[in-house]
Structures are given as C-alpha cells and as structure tokens.
Amino acid sequence: MQELLNLYTECHTKWLNYSLCGNDCPENHYCQRFGCLEGDCSRCMAAIQRYGTIRAYPCHKITYYYVMRFFNRFASEIEYVIRLITFGQITKLNVVSLGCGPGSEVYGIIHGIRHRNLQIQLDYQGYDLNSIWNDVQQMSRTCLSDTGHILRFFDTNLFTTFQPFAEQRVDMLVMNYLLSDYVKNSAIGSRNVFADEIVDFIIHANVKRVFFNDISLYGHNGQLDTAVQMMEYIMNCLKRFGYTLRGRRFHFPNDTFVPYNNRWRQQETGNLLFTPMPNNPANGGIDCCKSKQVYFTIED
C-alpha cells in the first residue's frame, strides 16, 4: 500500500531529524538511565507497553517510532477481519474508533475495501484524549487525501463530544488495542464503569457493528483483568439489554492459549499483509499478527 509506505518514509525522516531532548525530556531522560542512547525510543516503548514505568506516550519522536514498529502488524490484523465482513449494499461506511491513537486501523480498513473491490467510502472518526498523536494523524490524512475517504480525528472525549453522522448510525465501532491499555492503567473498580460507558454509547449512537482487536492474553472469566474479559463483559451487558449479537471470535495461529469452548476461530495465517518498511530501524522482529479479535453485528 503506497500510502502506508509514504507514511513510513515521513515518520522515518522526522524520527531521524528529531532534536535531542536536552533539558526538556518529559521522562527525565529515561533512556539514558538504562544505558540507551538518547532518542533511541526502544527503552521508552518497553517502559510504556511492558512495565508501566511510563504511563503515556510522552513526545512526538516516539509516535513516529510507534508507526514504524507497529503499523504493519496492527493494520494487517484489522484487514484480516475486514476481508470477512458482509457489508451488504452500503456505499458509505461510518466508523468510530475509540482510543484511536495514531489510527492504524484506517489502513487496514481501506486496504481491505480495496482488496475486495468494494465501492464503499470510509467516513472515519477517531477519538483519543492524548493530543501527542495529532502530528501522525495529520500525516495520515495527507497520505490518504487522494483516496476519496473521509478521515477526522478528535482529541476529545467520545462520550461527551461525539458528532453523529448524517445517517444517524455508526456502522462500526472499533476498539484497536484500547482495552488492554485501559486495564493496564486503571484500578479494578473503575473498569466496569468504563465498559458501561461503551455499552451506553453503542446503544444511544445506534452502533450496528463492533470490532475489537487487542492483545491475546485471555485472563480469568468475569474478572476484567484483560482486554478480552472487558470485551466479554460488554457483550454480556448488551445481551442483558435484549440485543442479539451475531459474529465470531478470532485468533491467529501462534496464539499460546485459546479457550476450549469452540467459540474461537483460527485465522488461516498470521502473515503481515503490507509491504514492510525497508531497513526499518524499529522493527524489533515483529513479523506476524498476534491479536485476539471479536467482531459482531447488533440486532434489536
């Protein structure tokens, strides 16, 4: 996908030319304290994603690194499900992404539509409270400006600032690596509150489909200790409110734990679907898809 390769090129250039932090490092030179060259980004990324030492993405440089490291994998995971969805006769796909970050799902959706030769225009709204992603989001809007799709990003609270589509429906709510971040950075007692807000949005915004893509860790049934368990809670709430959910749960071939309940379908392959960035300095051995996925339609 040439648009994604163009994004890689721009992010790589900005990453290489980014000024050293000097006295303005938002994380007190975390990288140097662990024997890493300043501005390498790998140490800070591990601190955010694995150890929780850093709670949020702190500077623009690490957002460029994030794109180079994860976009092929995350966009590929999204596309695997987009290739399987039945869209019917719609010609405009209204998508809302909660906690969108840099918006990797946009590339998976658009490339999946192209792969199937569907005459569908994407109308996308991405919401993320951290404005650090604004630069990458604008770069994506520029790279995809000639595709005919509509991309809008907001650094506001979806639940209080949502701008309804003209059709008064949301064709798909996407949660792409959102719930695992929430579990990692929240108290146990607050997780059902956040999940209830999502359920309320699904009901009142007239959401027709939900697409969850996140880390494969399964957790313990009913304990809200992983993204998967948060998603199960959301689905159970919708069922209790009288909605019928029709869809599937997916995992990739390298998943180390799949529950023995016959509800999880294995994707045929976990190969990445996009041309990799040449000589990627942030690759780190990421060469396949690894998520667990839930997709369902909602019927009254």
Buried (B, 14 or more C-beta within 10 A) or exposed (E): BEBBBBBBEBBBEBBEEBEEBEEEBBBEBBBBEEEBEBBBBBBBBBBBBEEEEBEEBBBBBBBBBBBBBBBBBBBBBBBBBBBBBEBEEBEEBBBBBBBBBBBBBBBBBBBBBEEEEBEBBBBBBBBBEEEBBBBBBEBBBBBBEEBEBBBEBBBBEBBEEBEEBEEEEBBBBBBBBBBBBBBBEBEEEEBBEBBEBBBEBBBEBBBBBBBBBBBBBBBEEEEBBBBBBBBBBBBBBBEEEEBEBEBEBBBBEEBEEBEEEEEBEEBEEBEBBBEEBEEBBBBEEBEBBBBBBBBBBBEE
